[in-house]
Amino acid sequence: MTRSRADTQKPSAFVRAAVPSSPWNVPAERRWRPLLGLLLCASSAIVFASLTVSMIGDLLPINARTGVGWIDHVLADDYYSRALPTLVPGTIAYVYFHWLGARFFEHT
C-alpha cells in the first residue's frame, strides 16, 4: 500500500487536537506582541546604557561633566554603580534555580 504525498504532509491527530485550542496563539494577541517585544528591547537597552555609564562613572574623575543631563545624573550616582556587581551573582543563581525547577517539573 503506497501513501500519497498529501497523506504524509498532514499533521498527526495529536497536533490537530493541540494546535487549535492553544491559548498562546490567539489572533488578537498577534497585533501587540511585536510591539511589546520592541518595547522590552528598547527598555532593556536604555537600562543597559544607563547602568554601563554608571559603572564607567566610578572610573572617571569626580567632577567629570558631559553636558548631557541624564548622563551627568547617572555619572553622579554612587548607588547603582555599586549595586550592579552585587546583583549579578544573585541573578545568575535565580535564573539557574528557575531553570532547574522547570526541568524537575517537566520530568516528574
PyMOL commands that set and color helices and strands:
alter all, ss='L'
color gray80, all
select helices_A, chain A and resi 5-9+13-18+23-25+29-57+69-75+80-107
alter helices_A, ss='H'
color red, helices_A
deselect
rebuild
show_as cartoon
